[in-house]
Amino acid sequence: MWLTHSEHSSLHAENSKAKIAVKCLETGKVYKSLLEAAKDLDLKAGNISRHLSGTIKHVKNYHFEKVEINNEI
């Protein structure tokens, strides 16, 4: 399958955002990915990423932190 540069960049960005688990400090809910958090809270995953990097202070009054998810059973 052939992808344009922008399609490839978007796909790469979505995949990398999908690998970062986050916790919403206001709700206490832990999400397996930025995309999951963004969909649940009606936010943009890119804005959550910018918040985590310190570029912006909050995302629509939500605050997040990265978390480690233990996948061992």
Order of alpha helices (4+ residues) and beta strands (2+ residues): alpha-beta-beta-alpha-alpha-beta
